[in-house]
C-alpha cells in the first residue's frame, strides 16, 4: 500500500493547477492516474476537474463555439456571416467579378417547449444536441452554421450551383423530419420523433443584394409560416 504524503500531494496539486491556469494540456486520464497512485487527494482531484471544466468552457466561449451544439454561437455566426457577405458585396463593383449564388436557412425545433415541460431541461438539451449533430452532418465545409437561439439554428450557404438551392432545401426538409430521439426518463426508455421547421431565402447573381439582416429576417419569417402550416396539418 502506498504511503500518503500530504505535503507532497499539496505541492503536486499546486503544480498541476498552475499548469492548467497556464493553458497546458493536462488530460483527464493524467489527473485520474495521479489520484490512483495517490499523488493527489480526492478533494484535490475534484478541484482539478472543476478547474479543467471551467477552462474548457472559457476556451469554447472565447472561440465563439456553443458548448452544447459545437456550432458557432449567435454573435460569432453573425460576425463571420457578415464578413463573408461584405466580401461578396465589395466584389460587385470590380471588373470581371461574378457574384456567387448564396442562401440563408433558418431551422427551428418543433414543439421544443413541450419536450422541456414534459421531460425537463436536461432532456431538452439532449434534444437540441441531437438536432445540431444532424444538421452539422448535412452542411458542406464551406457553409457557415450557428445556433442563433435556444432551439433555432441558421446556415449561410455560399457558392451554390444553378438549381442546387432547391435540392438542398428538399434534402434538409426530408432529413430533418422524424428524427429519432431515444432517452431514459424515470428509469423508462422513451422514444419520440423530432421534427424541424425550415425557412430559407436564396439570392442569385443577377438579383439585387439586400442587407444580410434582411435575409435572415425573411428566412425566419418563412420558417414561421412553415411552422404554422405544419401545426394546421396535425
Secondary structure, DSSP 8 states (H G I E B T S, - for coil): -----HHHHHHHHHHHHHHHHTT----HHHHHHHHHTTSS-HHHHHHHHHHHHHHHHHHHHHHTB-TTTSSB-HHHHHHHHHHHHHHHHHGGGSTT----EEEEEEEEETTHHHHHHHH-HHHHHHHHHHHHHHHHHHS-TT-EEEEEETTEEEEEEEEE-TTHHHHHHHHHHHHTSSEEEEEEETTEEEEEEE-EEEEEEEE-TTS----HHHHHHHHHHHHHHHHHHHHHH-
